[in-house]
Amino acid sequence: MTRTDLRPAAAELDRLIAGVDDDQLDGLTPCDGWAVRDLLMHIRGFAAASTAAARRNPFPVDSPELRDGLRDDWRERLPHQLDNLAQAWADPQVWEGWAEAGGIRTPATVDGSAALQELLLHGWDPAQATGQSYRPDPDSVHACLDFLSSLPEEDRARPFGPRLVVPDDAPPLERLLAISGRGRGPGDRGRGGSNSRVAVRRG
């Protein structure tokens, strides 16, 4: 696992969030049991937690960012949080040593790679849920695919469930979606949103 620039993935997710209409907030997402508003709340939480990890700041598991519902100012807050996340991990030094979130320590490369995974997979989710095109950065897709492929199967399967079968020569994005158990549209996932922090740290 190596250092990756999170800014392209954050920018694409920001673009997709900006394309969500208010009347789509209660629509179904590929994360089974999650509406679009639930997904946006999850994005808010992981952005805050991962930014704190990069900055080596404490982040309590009962933080309001994880507990509160979707706030009225989400259109202003989420882009700011995603930019903070990407900028926090842009410093090469933060990828060194150990990082901590929720009281659990892992190598910083794991936390940074997990942040990339969250940005990419939860970019595809709102795109599918709201009918938008998804245009992820190719280098980010390759880096995320390498990260998930490096995990023991038990750790990979815990948050994602069974992987889908695709040809070995399928495009990288299709292989990334398959390894995360994602299908072709809303309701195709067998589980809720991903949480690689749990998957990696408890394995």
C-alpha positions as CSV (number, residue, x, y, z in Angstrom):
1,M,0.0,0.0,0.0
2,T,1.5,3.3,-1.1
3,R,0.6,6.9,-0.8
4,T,-2.1,8.0,-3.2
5,D,-3.5,11.5,-4.0
6,L,-7.0,11.5,-2.7
7,R,-7.9,14.8,-4.4
8,P,-9.2,13.5,-7.7
9,A,-11.5,11.0,-6.0
10,A,-12.8,13.6,-3.5
11,A,-13.5,16.0,-6.4
12,E,-15.5,13.4,-8.3
13,L,-17.5,12.6,-5.2
14,D,-18.1,16.3,-4.6
15,R,-19.4,16.7,-8.2
16,L,-21.8,13.8,-7.7
17,I,-23.1,15.1,-4.4
18,A,-23.8,18.5,-6.0
19,G,-26.0,16.7,-8.5
20,V,-28.3,15.2,-5.9
21,D,-31.7,16.8,-5.9
22,D,-33.7,17.2,-2.7
23,D,-36.4,14.9,-4.0
24,Q,-33.8,12.1,-4.4
25,L,-32.7,12.1,-0.7
26,D,-35.1,9.3,0.2
27,G,-34.3,7.2,-2.9
28,L,-32.7,3.8,-2.7
29,T,-28.9,3.4,-3.0
30,P,-26.8,0.3,-3.8
31,C,-26.1,0.1,-0.1
32,D,-28.9,-2.2,1.0
33,G,-31.1,-0.4,3.6
34,W,-29.6,3.0,3.0
35,A,-31.4,5.9,1.3
36,V,-29.4,8.7,-0.3
37,R,-29.6,10.8,2.9
38,D,-28.1,7.9,4.9
39,L,-25.3,7.6,2.4
40,L,-24.6,11.3,2.7
41,M,-24.5,11.0,6.5
42,H,-22.0,8.2,6.2
43,I,-19.8,10.3,3.8
44,R,-19.9,13.1,6.4
45,G,-18.8,10.7,9.1
46,F,-16.0,9.0,7.3
47,A,-14.7,12.3,6.0
48,A,-14.5,13.7,9.5
49,A,-12.9,10.6,11.0
50,S,-10.3,10.1,8.2
51,T,-9.4,13.8,8.4
52,A,-8.8,13.5,12.1
53,A,-6.7,10.3,11.5
54,A,-4.5,12.1,9.0
55,R,-4.0,15.0,11.4
56,R,-3.5,12.7,14.3
57,N,-6.4,14.3,16.2
58,P,-8.7,12.3,18.5
59,F,-12.1,11.4,17.0
60,P,-14.6,9.9,19.4
61,V,-16.8,7.1,18.3
62,D,-19.8,9.1,19.6
63,S,-18.9,12.2,17.6
64,P,-22.0,14.2,16.4
65,E,-20.6,13.7,12.8
66,L,-21.4,10.0,13.2
67,R,-24.6,10.4,15.3
68,D,-26.6,13.3,14.0
69,G,-29.0,13.2,11.1
70,L,-28.5,15.0,7.8
71,R,-28.3,18.7,8.5
72,D,-29.9,21.4,6.4
73,D,-26.5,22.8,5.4
74,W,-25.2,19.5,3.9
75,R,-24.7,21.1,0.5
76,E,-22.2,23.5,2.0
77,R,-20.7,21.3,4.6
78,L,-19.9,18.1,2.6
79,P,-17.7,19.7,0.0
80,H,-15.8,21.5,2.7
81,Q,-15.3,18.2,4.6
82,L,-14.2,16.3,1.4
83,D,-11.7,19.0,0.6
84,N,-10.4,18.9,4.2
85,L,-10.0,15.1,3.9
86,A,-8.1,15.3,0.6
87,Q,-5.8,18.1,1.7
88,A,-5.1,16.4,5.0
89,W,-3.8,13.3,3.2
90,A,-1.9,15.3,0.6
91,D,1.0,15.7,2.9
92,P,3.4,12.8,2.3
93,Q,4.4,12.7,5.9
94,V,1.0,11.8,7.2
95,W,1.3,8.4,5.3
96,E,4.2,7.5,7.6
97,G,3.9,5.8,11.0
98,W,0.6,5.1,12.6
99,A,-2.8,6.7,12.6
100,E,-5.8,6.4,14.9
101,A,-9.6,6.7,14.5
102,G,-12.2,5.6,17.0
103,G,-9.5,4.5,19.4
104,I,-8.0,1.9,17.0
105,R,-4.5,2.3,15.6
106,T,-3.3,1.0,12.2
107,P,-0.5,1.9,9.8
108,A,-1.2,5.2,8.3
109,T,-1.0,3.7,4.8
110,V,-4.0,1.5,5.7
111,D,-6.0,4.6,6.9
112,G,-5.2,6.5,3.8
113,S,-6.0,3.6,1.5
114,A,-9.3,3.1,3.3
115,A,-10.1,6.7,2.8
116,L,-9.5,6.3,-0.9
117,Q,-11.8,3.2,-0.9
118,E,-14.6,5.1,0.8
119,L,-14.3,8.0,-1.7
120,L,-14.4,5.8,-4.7
121,L,-17.0,3.3,-3.8
122,H,-19.3,5.9,-2.3
123,G,-18.9,7.9,-5.5
124,W,-20.3,5.0,-7.5
125,D,-23.2,4.6,-5.0
126,P,-24.8,8.1,-5.4
127,A,-24.2,8.0,-9.2
128,Q,-26.2,4.8,-9.4
129,A,-28.9,6.1,-7.0
130,T,-29.4,9.4,-8.8
131,G,-28.8,8.5,-12.4
132,Q,-25.5,10.4,-12.8
133,S,-22.5,9.3,-14.8
134,Y,-19.5,8.2,-12.8
135,R,-16.0,9.3,-14.0
136,P,-13.4,8.2,-11.4
137,D,-9.7,8.9,-11.7
138,P,-8.1,5.8,-13.3
139,D,-5.0,5.9,-11.1
140,S,-7.2,6.0,-8.0
141,V,-9.2,3.0,-9.2
142,H,-6.0,1.0,-9.8
143,A,-4.7,2.0,-6.3
144,C,-7.9,1.1,-4.6
145,L,-8.2,-2.3,-6.5
146,D,-4.6,-3.1,-5.3
147,F,-5.6,-2.2,-1.7
148,L,-8.7,-4.4,-1.6
149,S,-7.0,-7.2,-3.4
150,S,-4.3,-7.2,-0.7
151,L,-6.7,-7.8,2.1
152,P,-7.3,-11.3,3.5
153,E,-10.6,-12.6,2.2
154,E,-12.1,-12.6,5.7
155,D,-11.3,-8.9,6.1
156,R,-12.6,-8.1,2.6
157,A,-15.8,-10.0,3.0
158,R,-16.8,-8.7,6.4
159,P,-18.0,-5.3,5.2
160,F,-18.8,-6.2,1.6
161,G,-20.1,-9.7,1.5
162,P,-19.6,-12.1,-1.5
163,R,-17.6,-10.7,-4.4
164,L,-19.1,-10.8,-7.8
165,V,-17.5,-12.8,-10.6
166,V,-16.2,-10.8,-13.5
167,P,-13.6,-11.7,-16.2
168,D,-10.0,-11.3,-15.3
169,D,-9.6,-8.8,-18.2
170,A,-12.7,-6.7,-17.2
171,P,-12.0,-3.0,-16.9
172,P,-10.5,-2.0,-13.5
173,L,-13.6,-0.2,-12.3
174,E,-15.7,-3.2,-13.0
175,R,-13.2,-5.4,-11.1
176,L,-13.2,-2.9,-8.2
177,L,-17.0,-2.9,-8.0
178,A,-17.0,-6.7,-8.1
179,I,-14.5,-7.2,-5.3
180,S,-16.7,-4.9,-3.2
181,G,-19.8,-6.9,-3.9
182,R,-21.4,-4.1,-5.8
183,G,-24.0,-4.9,-8.5
184,R,-25.4,-2.9,-11.3
185,G,-27.8,-0.5,-9.6
186,P,-29.8,0.5,-6.5
187,G,-30.7,-2.4,-4.2
188,D,-28.1,-4.8,-5.7
189,R,-25.8,-4.7,-2.7
190,G,-26.4,-7.4,-0.1
191,R,-25.2,-5.3,2.8
192,G,-25.0,-1.7,4.0
193,G,-22.2,0.8,3.5
194,S,-18.6,-0.2,3.5
195,N,-16.4,0.2,6.6
196,S,-12.9,-0.9,5.7
197,R,-11.7,0.5,9.0
198,V,-13.5,-2.2,10.8
199,A,-12.6,-4.8,8.2
200,V,-8.9,-4.2,8.4
201,R,-8.5,-3.5,12.1
202,R,-10.4,-6.4,13.5
203,G,-9.0,-9.0,11.2
